[in-house]
């Protein structure tokens, strides 16, 4: 049955505006319903609008029966929406609680007729202290015949999966497990730009080791610290995903043939995650070595600066040792005393003046020779 057009609902599968990836204070609730019976997905603002535009969805809520695979993706659901869907699809209270409280732990749990997936996609947020990953978990309730997914912020991952289904629909064996695999795969691929940015930053810092000026050492060390912090923020979420992927692979191995084929894809994702973690560890090792090089250079520059200051102070000490006695001797004759060599008969001989001057110059030479002997002038 083709949906009747309504003003409040649009039928499309176009890629959302990338600006939606920016964090927002409040996001309006939005539903996107995909079914293998239609060529395009249906967007609506509420469950009631979706039931009115596509009658088979109302039958799905009432009886749980639907011809073909279905996928309902809800963005920024309200507690009323979560409670209503939990009642319609008979979700376990633990599942409902995890979604309502926005559980941050990544996991996969089996609940008889479905399994519950909680996964943390990467998000980028610019701050005053640099770039860090902000995670908003994506939740998926996977039945044999369909999938319920919840996200509390706009995300491109579900749109990417729908676009991937559209492009490969001719040769794709579409199942609910495959949709879950595609979500995990797209989320893991979302870490690639962050890792590429870290690797480019490491190369830039490494190339600038030999040309960094002493005044810029602090900025270089600060950049290394930010890169190492970003490596830590990326590596931890990737480590958490390995356990989730392996648990999902074990579930697919014991399921039917179509699910066992998904397990082959999951092993590829696991290898991809391990490769990403290995690249991050290599980047961490390079950053550690670069930090040691910069700290060694800073220590060397500091020592050279201290030696320069000590040399200048030693020269000033020698100069003061020469000038102070000279000033003391000349100061004696500046007091109210008899001028040496001046007699009552008016004889103003310069002998005493040259004698005093020679004595001062002799002291200067002696002090300079002593300073030279003890090495104060060689520093």
C-alpha positions as CSV (number, residue, x, y, z in Angstrom):
1,X,0.0,0.0,0.0
2,X,1.4,3.4,-1.0
3,X,1.2,6.1,1.7
4,X,-1.1,9.0,1.1
5,X,0.7,12.4,0.9
6,X,0.3,14.5,4.0
7,X,1.7,18.0,4.5
8,X,3.3,17.2,7.8
9,X,5.1,14.1,6.5
10,X,7.7,13.8,3.7
11,X,8.9,10.6,2.0
12,X,12.6,10.8,1.2
13,X,15.9,9.1,1.8
14,X,18.2,11.9,1.1
15,X,21.3,12.5,3.2
16,X,20.7,15.0,6.1
17,X,22.5,18.3,6.2
18,X,26.0,17.8,7.7
19,X,25.3,20.7,10.0
20,X,23.0,18.4,12.0
21,X,26.1,16.8,13.4
22,X,26.7,19.9,15.5
23,X,25.4,19.6,19.1
24,X,22.1,21.4,19.8
25,X,20.2,22.3,22.9
26,X,17.0,20.7,21.8
27,X,16.0,18.5,18.9
28,X,12.5,17.9,17.7
29,X,11.4,14.2,17.7
30,X,11.5,12.6,14.3
31,X,10.6,9.1,13.1
32,X,11.9,7.4,10.0
33,X,10.3,4.2,8.9
34,X,12.0,1.9,6.3
35,X,10.4,-1.2,4.9
36,X,11.5,-3.5,2.1
37,X,8.0,-3.1,0.6
38,X,8.6,0.5,-0.4
39,X,11.4,2.1,-2.4
40,X,11.8,5.1,0.0
41,X,11.6,5.6,3.7
42,X,8.8,7.5,5.4
43,X,9.5,10.4,7.8
44,X,7.0,11.6,10.4
45,X,6.9,13.7,13.5
46,X,5.0,11.3,15.7
47,X,3.8,7.7,15.9
48,X,0.2,8.9,15.2
49,X,1.3,10.6,12.0
50,X,3.2,7.6,10.8
51,X,0.1,5.3,11.5
52,X,-2.1,7.7,9.5
53,X,0.2,7.9,6.5
54,X,1.2,4.2,6.4
55,X,-1.6,1.8,7.5
56,X,0.6,-1.3,7.6
57,X,2.6,0.3,10.4
58,X,-0.5,0.6,12.5
59,X,-1.1,-3.2,11.9
60,X,2.5,-3.8,12.9
61,X,1.9,-2.1,16.3
62,X,-1.3,-3.9,16.9
63,X,-0.4,-7.5,15.9
64,X,3.4,-7.4,15.4
65,X,3.0,-8.7,11.9
66,X,4.4,-7.1,8.8
67,X,5.2,-8.4,5.3
68,X,8.9,-7.7,4.7
69,X,11.7,-6.3,6.8
70,X,11.0,-3.1,8.6
71,X,13.2,-0.5,10.5
72,X,11.9,2.3,12.7
73,X,14.5,4.9,13.6
74,X,13.5,7.5,16.2
75,X,15.6,10.7,16.8
76,X,15.2,12.5,20.1
77,X,12.3,10.3,21.4
78,X,10.2,11.5,24.3
79,X,9.6,9.3,27.3
80,X,6.0,8.9,26.1
81,X,7.3,7.6,22.7
82,X,9.6,5.2,24.4
83,X,6.9,3.9,26.7
84,X,4.4,3.5,23.8
85,X,6.9,1.6,21.7
86,X,7.9,-0.6,24.6
87,X,4.3,-1.5,25.2
88,X,3.6,-2.1,21.5
89,X,6.7,-4.3,21.0
90,X,6.7,-5.9,24.5
91,X,10.2,-4.7,25.4
92,X,11.8,-5.8,28.7
93,X,11.7,-3.1,31.5
94,X,15.6,-3.2,31.6
95,X,15.7,-2.3,27.9
96,X,13.2,0.5,28.4
97,X,15.2,1.8,31.4
98,X,18.5,1.8,29.5
99,X,17.0,3.9,26.7
100,X,15.2,6.3,29.0
101,X,18.3,6.9,31.2
102,X,20.6,7.0,28.2
103,X,22.9,4.2,29.3
104,X,26.5,5.1,28.4
105,X,27.9,1.6,28.6
106,X,28.4,-0.2,25.3
107,X,26.9,-3.7,25.3
108,X,24.7,-6.2,23.6
109,X,22.1,-8.1,25.6
110,X,19.8,-11.0,24.6
111,X,16.1,-10.9,25.6
112,X,14.5,-13.9,24.0
113,X,12.6,-12.5,21.0
114,X,15.2,-9.7,20.5
115,X,18.6,-8.5,21.4
116,X,19.5,-5.0,22.6
117,X,22.5,-3.1,21.3
118,X,24.0,0.0,22.9
119,X,26.8,1.6,21.0
120,X,28.7,4.9,21.2
121,X,29.3,6.7,18.0
122,X,32.0,9.4,17.7
123,X,31.0,13.0,17.7
124,X,33.3,16.1,17.2
125,X,33.0,19.2,19.4
126,X,35.2,22.2,19.1
127,X,36.2,23.6,22.5
128,X,38.6,26.3,23.8
129,X,41.0,23.5,24.8
130,X,41.0,21.7,21.5
131,X,39.0,18.9,19.9
132,X,37.5,16.1,21.9
133,X,35.1,13.2,21.2
134,X,31.6,13.6,22.7
135,X,29.6,10.4,22.7
136,X,25.9,10.0,22.5
137,X,24.9,6.3,22.5
138,X,22.8,4.9,19.7
139,X,20.4,2.1,20.9
140,X,19.0,-0.7,18.7
141,X,16.4,-3.3,19.5
142,X,16.8,-6.0,16.9
143,X,13.9,-8.5,16.2
144,X,14.0,-11.2,13.7
145,X,11.7,-9.3,11.3
146,X,12.7,-5.7,12.1
147,X,14.7,-3.1,14.0
148,X,13.9,-0.3,16.4
149,X,16.7,2.3,16.8
150,X,16.9,5.3,19.1
151,X,19.2,8.3,19.2
152,X,18.9,11.4,21.2
153,X,20.8,13.7,18.9
154,X,20.8,14.0,15.1
155,X,23.2,11.4,13.6
156,X,24.2,10.6,10.1
157,X,24.9,6.9,10.8
158,X,21.3,5.7,10.3
159,X,21.0,7.8,7.1
160,X,24.3,6.3,5.8
161,X,22.9,2.8,6.4
162,X,19.7,3.5,4.6
163,X,21.6,5.0,1.7
164,X,23.8,1.8,1.6
165,X,20.7,-0.4,1.5
166,X,19.3,1.7,-1.4
167,X,22.5,1.4,-3.4
168,X,23.0,-2.4,-2.9
169,X,19.4,-3.5,-2.7
170,X,19.7,-5.5,-6.0
171,X,22.2,-8.0,-4.6
172,X,21.8,-7.6,-0.8
173,X,20.3,-10.3,1.4
174,X,18.7,-7.8,3.8
175,X,18.0,-9.0,7.4
176,X,17.7,-7.3,10.7
177,X,21.1,-8.6,11.7
178,X,22.6,-7.1,8.6
179,X,21.1,-3.7,9.6
180,X,22.6,-4.0,13.0
181,X,26.0,-4.9,11.4
182,X,25.8,-1.9,9.1
183,X,25.1,0.4,12.0
184,X,28.2,-0.9,13.8
185,X,30.3,-0.7,10.7
186,X,29.3,2.9,10.0
187,X,30.0,3.9,13.6
188,X,33.4,2.3,13.5
189,X,34.2,4.0,10.2
190,X,33.2,7.3,11.9
191,X,36.4,7.1,13.9
192,X,38.6,7.2,10.8
193,X,38.7,11.0,10.4
194,X,39.7,11.4,14.1
195,X,42.6,8.9,13.7
196,X,43.6,10.5,10.4
197,X,43.7,13.9,12.1
198,X,45.9,12.5,14.9
199,X,48.3,10.9,12.4
200,X,48.6,14.1,10.4
201,X,49.3,16.0,13.7
202,X,52.0,13.5,14.6
203,X,53.7,13.9,11.2
204,X,53.5,17.7,11.5
205,X,55.1,17.7,15.0
206,X,57.8,15.3,13.9
207,X,58.7,17.4,10.9
208,X,59.1,20.5,13.0
209,X,61.4,19.0,15.7
210,X,64.6,20.3,14.0
211,X,63.2,23.8,13.1
212,X,61.3,24.7,16.3
213,X,62.7,27.7,18.0
214,X,63.4,27.7,21.7
215,X,60.7,30.2,22.2
216,X,58.2,27.9,20.6
217,X,59.0,24.8,22.6
218,X,56.2,25.4,25.0
219,X,53.6,25.5,22.2
220,X,55.0,22.3,20.6
221,X,54.8,20.5,24.0
222,X,51.3,21.8,24.4
223,X,50.3,20.4,21.0
224,X,51.8,17.0,21.8
225,X,49.8,17.0,25.1
226,X,46.6,17.7,23.2
227,X,47.3,15.0,20.6
228,X,48.1,12.4,23.3
229,X,44.9,13.3,25.1
230,X,42.9,12.9,21.8
231,X,44.5,9.5,21.3
232,X,43.3,8.4,24.7
233,X,39.8,9.7,24.0
234,X,39.6,7.7,20.7
235,X,41.3,4.5,21.9
236,X,39.0,3.8,24.9
237,X,35.7,3.8,22.8
238,X,37.3,1.6,20.2
239,X,38.4,-0.9,22.9
240,X,34.9,-1.1,24.2
241,X,33.5,-2.0,20.8
242,X,35.6,-5.1,20.4
243,X,33.6,-6.9,23.2
244,X,30.3,-5.8,21.6
245,X,31.3,-7.0,18.1
246,X,32.5,-10.4,19.4
247,X,29.3,-10.9,21.4
248,X,27.3,-10.0,18.3
249,X,29.4,-12.4,16.2
250,X,28.7,-15.3,18.7
251,X,25.0,-14.6,18.4
252,X,25.2,-14.7,14.6
253,X,27.1,-18.0,14.6
254,X,24.4,-19.8,16.5
255,X,21.6,-18.3,14.4
256,X,20.3,-19.2,10.9
257,X,22.4,-19.2,7.7
258,X,21.7,-15.6,6.8
259,X,22.9,-14.4,10.2
260,X,26.0,-16.6,10.0
261,X,27.0,-14.7,6.8
262,X,26.8,-11.5,8.8
263,X,29.4,-13.0,11.2
264,X,31.9,-13.0,8.4
265,X,31.4,-9.2,8.0
266,X,31.7,-8.8,11.8
267,X,35.2,-10.4,11.8
268,X,36.2,-7.8,9.2
269,X,35.0,-5.0,11.5
270,X,36.9,-6.5,14.4
271,X,40.1,-6.6,12.3
272,X,39.4,-2.9,11.3
273,X,39.0,-1.9,15.0
274,X,42.2,-3.8,15.9
275,X,44.1,-2.0,13.1
276,X,42.8,1.4,14.3
277,X,43.9,0.7,17.8
278,X,47.3,-0.4,16.6
279,X,47.6,2.8,14.6
280,X,46.7,4.8,17.7
281,X,49.3,2.9,19.8
282,X,51.9,3.7,17.2
283,X,50.9,7.3,17.2
284,X,51.1,7.3,21.0
285,X,54.6,5.8,20.9
286,X,55.8,8.5,18.4
287,X,54.3,11.2,20.5
288,X,56.0,9.9,23.6
289,X,59.4,9.9,21.8
290,X,58.7,13.4,20.4
291,X,57.9,14.6,23.8
292,X,61.1,13.2,25.2
293,X,63.1,14.9,22.4
294,X,61.4,18.3,23.0
295,X,62.0,18.0,26.8
296,X,65.6,17.1,26.2
297,X,66.0,20.2,23.9
298,X,64.3,22.3,26.5
299,X,66.6,21.0,29.2
300,X,69.6,21.7,26.9
301,X,68.5,25.2,26.1
302,X,67.8,25.9,29.8
303,X,71.3,24.7,30.7
304,X,72.9,26.8,28.0
305,X,70.9,29.8,29.3
306,X,72.0,29.2,32.9
307,X,75.6,29.0,31.7
308,X,75.3,32.3,29.9
309,X,73.8,34.0,32.9
310,X,76.5,32.5,35.2
311,X,79.2,33.8,32.7
312,X,77.7,37.3,32.7
313,X,77.5,37.3,36.5
314,X,81.1,36.2,36.8
315,X,82.3,39.1,34.6
316,X,80.2,41.5,36.5
317,X,81.8,40.2,39.7
318,X,85.3,40.8,38.3
319,X,84.3,44.3,37.2
320,X,82.8,45.1,40.7
321,X,85.9,43.7,42.4
322,X,88.0,46.2,40.3
323,X,85.8,49.2,40.7
324,X,84.9,49.0,44.4
325,X,88.6,49.4,45.6
326,X,89.1,52.2,43.1
327,X,86.0,54.0,44.4
328,X,87.1,53.4,47.9
329,X,90.5,54.9,47.3
330,X,89.2,57.9,45.4
331,X,86.5,58.4,48.1
332,X,89.1,58.8,50.8
333,X,90.5,61.8,49.1
334,X,87.1,63.3,48.6
335,X,86.8,63.9,52.4
336,X,88.0,66.9,54.3
337,X,91.6,65.8,54.5
338,X,94.9,67.3,53.5
339,X,95.7,66.8,49.9
340,X,98.8,64.5,49.6
341,X,101.9,66.3,48.2
342,X,100.5,69.8,48.8
343,X,102.9,71.8,51.1
344,X,102.6,75.2,52.7
345,X,105.3,76.7,50.5
346,X,103.0,76.3,47.5
347,X,104.9,73.5,45.9
348,X,102.2,71.7,43.8
349,X,104.1,68.7,42.5
350,X,102.2,66.0,40.6
351,X,104.3,63.2,42.0
352,X,101.7,62.1,44.6
353,X,98.9,62.3,42.0
354,X,100.7,60.0,39.6
355,X,101.7,57.7,42.5
356,X,98.0,57.3,43.5
357,X,96.9,56.7,39.9
358,X,99.7,54.1,39.4
359,X,98.7,52.4,42.6
360,X,95.0,52.2,41.4
361,X,96.1,50.9,38.0
362,X,98.4,48.3,39.7
363,X,95.5,47.0,41.8
364,X,93.4,46.8,38.6
365,X,96.1,44.7,36.9
366,X,96.5,42.5,39.9
367,X,92.7,41.9,40.2
368,X,92.4,41.1,36.5
369,X,95.4,38.7,36.7
370,X,93.8,36.9,39.7
371,X,90.4,36.7,37.9
372,X,92.2,35.2,34.9
373,X,94.1,32.7,37.0
374,X,90.9,31.4,38.7
375,X,89.0,31.3,35.4
376,X,86.3,33.9,36.1
377,X,87.0,35.6,32.7
378,X,87.0,32.3,30.7
379,X,83.3,31.4,31.4
